[in-house]
């Protein structure tokens, strides 16, 4: 689920995931009917959250096994997990946790000047701040990322090289779903793993649903 009120990301996401999905996997890529057109701020995150929760509830009613919230800020993630009994993953949380499994120090490269503070706070909330080597954003808005893909990739490469060479990051996490499909190109040039949060979370969702694992409803996500 792209938690924005535009379908601009649906086609590219669908095409990339179709190439890597298991033959037995059925999925759809959808956006919100209402909410922000892109998520650039905490205000946008909060604005999107109620619509995200509605969409997750709707997905459970349609018998989906799980939902991926395809934004690095994970809008409405915990509340959505409270409301349904199916698996709900956010690409931010999932890709950060995955980074810890393949390197000691990781970096997050996203969009905008707020990224350093935002993702420093996100790492702190997840309890992994000591493993975050660097966080930064390239000077583009989310909706500008695909206008000139070569320019975007070069800007990402420059920031990622700084993270690796100056801050000793061993893994790069791309901090926006709008960067989908860029990770392999970047990894080849950097010589370190680069995590595409959309692709990574999709494959983890496939794995977890195939072995019937989902969120505990015992305490945090229990609604009395």
C-alpha positions, 0 to 999 in steps of 0.5 A: 500500500502506497500511503499517498493519494496519488497513483504515481508510484503504483506502476513502477512498484508493481513492475519491480515486485512482479519480477521477484515475487514467488509464483504462488504469491498474489499481490496488488499495489494500491494507494489511498483515496485521500491523504497527502500526495507525498510524505515529507513531514511529520504532519504528512505522516499523521495526516496519512495514518487514519487513511492507512488504517482504513485501508489495512482493515479493508485488506483484511476483509478482502482476505489478504494475508498481509499488508506492507505500508510502503513509506519509510516513515511507517504511517499508522503502523502500530495502530494498524497492527492493533486493528487487524489480525493479519501481518502488517509491515512498514518498510522503514522498520523492516529494512532497518532491522534487516540492515543489522543482520548484514552489517554492524553500522548502517546508514540511511539515505533519504530525501530532504534536510529533515532526514538526519533528525527524523531517522536519528529519532527513528533509530532511537525509537527502535533501540538501534541508535548506536548502530546508525553511522549516518543519516542524510537526505538528498535535496529532492522532494519525493515526487521529484525522484523519478523525473531524472533517475540518473541525476537521482542515482548520482546524488544518492551515490555521493551521499552513500559514499560519504556514509561509507568512507567518512562514517564507516557505514557497512550497509546503506538503507534507502530511506524512501519507497520512491527509490525503488529499483536503485539499490543494485546499481548503487551496491555495485558502485559502493561495494557494500549492501544497499537495502531497497526497503520496498523489495526487502519488506516484500520478500520478508512479508512473503516469508513470514506469511508462508510460515504463518507468522504474524504479530502477537496480540498478547499485550502491545497490539491487543485491544480490550 
